[in-house]
Amino acid sequence: MAKQNTDRTTIDLFASEKRVGRPRTNPLERKDQLKTNKRNQLKRDRANGLKRIELKVELALFEQLNQLATESGISRSELIEKMLNKQVSQFSTNQ
């Protein structure tokens, strides 16, 4: 019987592996944990009606956004969302 890293029911198969340091609290590998966490985050975002937008900007603009967000006491994502909302509302009233 082959063992799989995602197999949670047969932990005894992993008993022969010696590990140094703090005992693992999660039987999954870190890569698998990150995958699961990301999937759950996307599900939560979808349930909250959020959509993901990705964009690439120059370093100078990125640093400006970080500085403005820090000064405003909000996250960079919230700052960008506020800016987009303001621009969209201005754009729609001009037409």
C-alpha positions as semicolon CSV with decimal commas, in nm:
position;residue;x (nm);y (nm);z (nm)
1;M;0,000;0,000;0,000
2;A;0,151;0,331;-0,104
3;K;0,137;0,622;0,134
4;Q;0,036;0,967;0,022
5;N;0,123;1,296;0,188
6;T;-0,243;1,397;0,192
7;D;-0,352;1,076;0,367
8;R;-0,477;1,179;0,711
9;T;-0,620;0,848;0,826
10;T;-0,308;0,636;0,828
11;I;-0,071;0,849;1,033
12;D;0,097;0,529;1,158
13;L;0,264;0,499;0,817
14;F;0,466;0,810;0,902
15;A;0,578;0,684;1,244
16;S;0,910;0,551;1,112
17;E;1,018;0,896;0,988
18;K;1,243;1,069;1,243
19;R;1,212;1,445;1,254
20;V;1,409;1,699;1,453
21;G;1,252;2,003;1,609
22;R;0,895;2,081;1,699
23;P;0,640;1,806;1,627
24;R;0,413;1,866;1,331
25;T;0,061;1,972;1,413
26;N;-0,063;1,920;1,059
27;P;0,000;1,594;0,871
28;L;0,012;1,774;0,535
29;E;0,332;1,904;0,378
30;R;0,372;2,283;0,378
31;K;0,307;2,298;0,002
32;D;-0,022;2,111;0,047
33;Q;-0,120;2,333;0,343
34;L;-0,066;2,645;0,133
35;K;-0,272;2,498;-0,150
36;T;-0,559;2,416;0,087
37;N;-0,543;2,758;0,255
38;K;-0,548;2,936;-0,081
39;R;-0,846;2,730;-0,198
40;N;-1,033;2,814;0,125
41;Q;-0,946;3,184;0,092
42;L;-1,082;3,192;-0,264
43;K;-1,402;3,022;-0,146
44;R;-1,444;3,282;0,132
45;D;-1,383;3,566;-0,113
46;R;-1,633;3,421;-0,359
47;A;-1,891;3,383;-0,081
48;N;-1,837;3,750;0,010
49;G;-1,890;3,855;-0,352
50;L;-1,526;3,948;-0,415
51;K;-1,335;3,902;-0,739
52;R;-0,960;3,898;-0,782
53;I;-0,784;4,158;-1,000
54;E;-0,413;4,142;-1,071
55;L;-0,209;4,423;-1,217
56;K;0,156;4,505;-1,263
57;V;0,287;4,851;-1,177
58;E;0,627;5,017;-1,167
59;L;0,824;5,005;-0,844
60;A;0,785;5,380;-0,779
61;L;0,406;5,359;-0,797
62;F;0,406;5,047;-0,580
63;E;0,607;5,227;-0,312
64;Q;0,378;5,531;-0,330
65;L;0,074;5,309;-0,282
66;N;0,238;5,141;0,017
67;Q;0,323;5,477;0,172
68;L;-0,029;5,616;0,119
69;A;-0,185;5,303;0,262
70;T;0,040;5,317;0,569
71;E;-0,037;5,686;0,624
72;S;-0,410;5,617;0,588
73;G;-0,396;5,318;0,823
74;I;-0,550;5,081;0,569
75;S;-0,420;4,798;0,355
76;R;-0,288;4,861;0,005
77;S;-0,576;4,656;-0,133
78;E;-0,834;4,875;0,044
79;L;-0,659;5,189;-0,081
80;I;-0,660;5,069;-0,442
81;E;-1,026;4,969;-0,412
82;K;-1,118;5,316;-0,283
83;M;-0,924;5,480;-0,566
84;L;-1,091;5,261;-0,826
85;N;-1,439;5,327;-0,684
86;K;-1,375;5,702;-0,692
87;Q;-1,249;5,692;-1,052
88;V;-1,533;5,471;-1,171
89;S;-1,796;5,697;-1,013
90;Q;-1,632;6,007;-1,167
91;F;-1,609;5,837;-1,504
92;S;-1,974;5,730;-1,499
93;T;-2,097;6,080;-1,405
94;N;-1,897;6,238;-1,690
95;Q;-2,071;6,028;-1,951
